[in-house]
Amino acid sequence: MSQIDAGLRQQIADALGRTPTAATPLPGGCIGEVVKLTFADDGEPAVAKLARGGGLEPEGFMLQVLNERSELPVPQVLYSDDTLLLMTFIDGHGSLNAAAQRDAATHIARLHAVRGAAFGLERDTLIGPLHQPNPQSDRWLDFFRDHRLRYMADVALARGSLDTRQRDQIETFASKLAQYLDEPAHPALLHGDLWGGNVLPGGDRIAGFIDPAVYYGHPEIELAFSTLFDTFGQPFFDRYAELAPFEAAGFFEARRDIYNLYPLLVHAAAFGPGWGAQAMRTIARFL
């Protein structure tokens, strides 16, 4: 167990009542290391996220939100504090083939049917390694403008991934959002970080979804994000539309790209100015 020292091994044993005997690295982990734990009793494995510098508590909270308020298949939280998160292991394998995409759409449509009283959430959370503000708001366009576009553009500017001219262009565009976007019927519960790395296939079905960035918002921002890295395609959208009809006209042509400004700015803030330049190419289409 090279990844886990004796003290942490004992902490896990105390939390679970089972002694881990091996830790195998898993992919992912913007905040800390992720390992698969096996145990002396040869029972079900578990997953541990380790962040000695802290920052894991919001993820445990978000998984609890999804477990308590939806039927989305996500890991069960076994133990959670700011430096250690223990979860059930989900065995994902294979590709997101057409059947798996249709199954994903069924899960996501059911998730979006969970209504909230307001946009946002009762507390702030994270998206990847970054703070995600969620002040509860009555209007979606105000929330998206102020707490997604403006907020993350400011973070990207502070980290040198945007310059002041680019930030001013984002501000000009943000002031015109009502020309392009409409209010949704109601606040919908969102996974919030729906890309391929957070979707675990299980053959022709979805075994689970991981690493959420939960809040209540417009389903279209989630649908848009699912296309940014070609996670889902036509089989997903055909099935989603059967269960949760949405206004397809203009979505793929314009609204999708507007909503994907948020994950692009997240990537700019986290990974550098190349992502900021990609966001600005979208902005240029609408100015």
Secondary structure, DSSP 8 states (H G I E B T S, - for coil): -TTS-HHHHHHHHHHHSS-EEEEEE-S--SSSEEEEEEETT----EEEEE-TT---HHHHHHHHHHHHH-------EEEE-SSEEEEE----BS---HHHHHHHHHHHHHHHTSB-SSBB-SS-EEETTEEE----BS-HHHHHIIIIIIHHHHHHHHTTSS-HHHHHHHHHHHTTGGGT----SS-EEE-S--SGGGEEEETTEEEEE-S---EEE-HHHHHHHHHHTT---HHHHHHHHHHS----TTIIIIIHHHHTHHHHHHHHHHH-HHHHHHHHHHHHHH-
